[in-house]
Amino acid sequence: MLIKVGFEITYAAAQPTPMVIMLSIHPSRYSDIVGTESITAEPSTPIRFYRDSFGNVCGRLMAPAGGVTLRGSALVRDTGLPDAIVPSAQQLPIDQLPDDVLLYLMASRYCETDKLTDTAWSLFGNTTPGWGRVAAITTFVHNHVTFGYQHAHHMKSAHDVYEQGAGVCRDFAHLALTFCRCMGIPARYCTGYMGDIGIPYDPNPMDFSGWFEVYLSGQWLTGDARHNKPRIGRILMGTGRDAADVALTTSFGRMDLVKFLVISDEVVAA
């Protein structure tokens, strides 16, 4: 299938303000882009792109006084298949993990493994290591946390989510991946496009979404505690230890969000 993705995001600013944006499709999906991806700033402002330490594509710009509108668009080829279910996927002993994967076992800004390790082992210590354990964690978080935009807070951590039992998609992901790390399963945070493709109408559309991936049997596999079911049409933008590593926009100065529009729709042949 073909999926049309894009965004229009406007910020107001009283003075010229440096910004870093992470709004590009992830390099792992470059071969699926039909034509080219376009990302521009209005008023016309140069954007210099680079790759961060996680391999994500970021852009640097100086938003002019008055503010800036960021626009992006791309046409992406997708298999149309739901997220893979791999019951045979095995949890690797920690001493056999690649060096660059060890980072995803450790605590990070929003994922306090030290605060949740005892809880994790009390909840999941008797589960089958590997895919079965990840599935148990995902289901628990899905049932334990109530979704609602009113529960969003940029300072909320995985431990906060566990205690409060409420949050948005990134909170579901933070708690699930923290539990995975506590149980010795490398897990990382993901952000990207995920439209309402292949599901009934959702009054809370999630065109930009947060989910997580776990490292089992030598590969990264998708987990989604928010929905707890395979979804179609995920288009990855960035990966990191947690949401702090994959902020869509970062401004070095006061900016006010004025408009936030995201598109992620299947292109239906006429």
Salt bridges, closest charged atoms under 4 A:
GLU8 OE1 - ARG71 NE 3.57
GLU8 OE2 - LYS259 NZ 3.02
ASP32 OD2 - ARG29 NE 2.68
GLU42 OE1 - ARG71 NH1 2.49
ASP78 OD1 - ARG29 NH2 3.01
ASP83 OD2 - ARG234 NH2 2.77
GLU163 OE2 - HIS159 NE2 3.81
ASP196 OD1 - ARG231 NH2 3.70
GLU213 OE1 - ARG188 NH2 2.77
ASP224 OD2 - HIS227 ND1 3.01
ASP224 OD2 - ARG234 NH2 2.80
ASP245 OD2 - ARG241 NE 2.90
ASP256 OD1 - ARG254 NE 2.83
